[in-house]
Structure formats: structure tokens, C-alpha cells
Amino acid sequence: MGAELKIEKRQGGQTVVYCSGAWEALHLDAVVPALDALSRCGRGRSVEFDLSETTRFDSVAATALLRVQRSLEECGGTVTFTHDDGKKASVLQMVRRYGHPGSRFDVKEPGIFEQAGRTAVHMLEESRGVLDFIGHTFVALWQSLLGKKPWRFKETLYQIDESAIKALWIIGLTMFLVGIVVAYQSAIQLRTYGANIFIVDMMGISILRELAPMLTAIIVAGRSGSAFAAQIGVMKLTEEIDAMRTMGFDPYAYLVLPRMVALIVMMPILIFFADMFGMLGGMLVAKAELGISSTLFLERFASVVHIKHFVAGVVKGPFFAVIIAGIGIYRGLGVKNDTESIGINTTRSVVESIFTVIICDALFSIVFTNLGF
């Protein structure tokens, strides 16, 4: 049975509205026109809503009735409600207290200045959290170097294996395929101008300086950086980190430093590994498409590709490692007390790591260019 109402006019100008049926959102359309007509009644009108016969009564119905009440009271009228239990009174009270008695619950949208203020406060809090993380990490590193805190060599070796050594195959395969693609696309253009041998110059400089460090960092960020965020996030969620502090263990010495040191040590090695496989892919394409033998390729590589190009790529490794490990661990420590936060912070760690690595690589390019390196 849907929502129904019956209007009875009594002496003295009083109107009684008998409500019956299911007064809820799905059945309210049938009585909306009558309620709108009541809200347009003349000045000083007195209306009583009898809710005793309603079988269901939800917040949408209460909102509609309170809208009528507001309209009549603005014209000097009065509205009262009678009912047979306290549940309907509770619904009316709840809507009257927390909801606007209009056609819907209105939520005030923050203005432009409020939004700017909230953004500024959020950025300040985020900056404070980053500085706090950096400070604690440096203090833990300094105390470990001075011997005040034990250095976890076993955990560092474990992280080297998990975050770097087990990533060698995916880095090697990726760079091998990238080398093939870059060399193949370049071979088509170089063959047109009879400059086949210059594929060695192009492959050597581009892979050693840019492609290998950048793609290695992106792979490590997606694989190891996200793992750091997820692992520490789960520990934060299960209160293991709080338990460590309670027992007197510094989480920065036991969780942060081993992961960060492992990446700092291994990232240059990973970049070197990526260099070899990228050049191997280019060498195979050069031989298959341009007829350049492996011997000629290596001789040309040794004569035209200076060691500075290799150094320029490898020296980026520790900086990329600090960025990836730092952001991944920081986001893991920022996990709140719900499982959804783990996914959010893990995703943010990957996105922010890749974005920051690209910015760092651009800064290196500017510095090396100005230094003539």
C-alpha cells in the first residue's frame, strides 16, 4: 500500500491531514502534489498531520512534511504532528536537527577561499610529516653509524635479495626488449641515409645516460616501492609498529634503514645490468637489420661512447633509490586504521615515486648539460 492522505477541514479554519500507508521514498510521489498545495495555503492557516495510520515512515517523508511546516510558518500558520509511537517523532526530530527541511538534504559546498585554506593546511601538514620522516631517518642513520644502535646486516641482505636481486630478471627482460624496439625504429631511419654505424652512438648514449636509469627506477618503484608501502602499511594497521615502540625498538632503525640502504647499494648495479641487456638488444637488431657484426658494434661502442655516459647514468642510482624507498616507506607509515588506506597509500607511493624520479632525472640532465658532462 502506497502513501495516502485525506484532508478534513474543521471549524475555525483548522485542517487535519490523515496520513496512511507507507510514507517512504519509493511511494511518496502520489502525495507530493497534495503536500505542495498545502504549503501554498493562506496566511494563518492551522494544519495538523495525523501519522497514526502510517505503516512506514522514513526521513524522506519527514523532510517533505517539514518543508510544508516551514512554508506555512513563514506565512504565519502553524503545523502540528500527532502519532501513535515515538519512532516517528524520532525521525522528525532527527531530520529537523540534521537535515534541511527542503526537498533534499543540502550540503554546503566550501567556497574558493575555504578550499584554498584547506589545501594550504594539508600541504603544510604533509610537509611537516615529510620533514619529520627525514629527520628521524637521519637520526637513526647517525646513531647506527656511531654504534649506538645495532645495524641490521641480516635484514639489509634480505632486503637486497627481495627488492633488487629478484628484480634482475624483469629489469633485464624489459631493457632487452626496449633495446630491440629502439634499435629497430632507429635502424629504419639510419638505413635511409646510409648512416648505419651511427646506431651504436645513438644506442650507447641514450641507453646509458637516460633509458636504463629511468626504466630501472620505474620498475623498482612499481615492484619494490609498492612492496615497502604495503608491508609497512600492514604492520601499521596491525599495530606492530606501535608494539615495537613499546618494547623500545626504533622502527626507523629496524624497518626504514635496511630497506633504504639495500636500494642505495643495489640501484647502481641494477642500472649496470640494464645497460648490458639494453645494448645486447640493440646489438642483435644492428646485426639483423643493418649488417653490423658484433665485433664492429663493440669496437665502435668502445671508441665513441665515453665512460662519462656510463657514469652519468649510474650516479643517478643512489638518488633514485632514496626517492623510491623514502616515498614507499613514508606512505606505508601513513596508513590509517582501515584496509582501504593500504591500497590508497600503495598507489600513491608508486605514482609519487615515478613522478619524483622523472623530476630528479630532468634536474640531472640540466646540471650535466651545464657542466658539459
NORGI-V103852 format. One record per run of one state. SS is the DSSP state (H for helix, E for strand, C for the rest). FROM is the first residue (numbers start at 1). TO is the last residue. If there is no record, write none. Layout:
ss=<SS/SS>
from=<FROM/FROM>
to=<TO/TO>
//
This chain:
ss=<C/E/C/E/C/H/C/H/C/E/C/H/C/E/C/H/C/H/C/H/C/H/C/H/C/H/C/H/C/H/C/H/C/H/C/H/C>
from=<1/4/10/14/24/25/28/29/40/46/58/59/75/78/83/86/99/112/146/153/164/165/193/198/238/240/247/251/291/294/305/307/315/316/334/339/372>
to=<3/9/13/23/24/27/28/39/45/57/58/74/77/82/85/98/111/145/152/163/164/192/197/237/239/246/250/290/293/304/306/314/315/333/338/371/373>
//
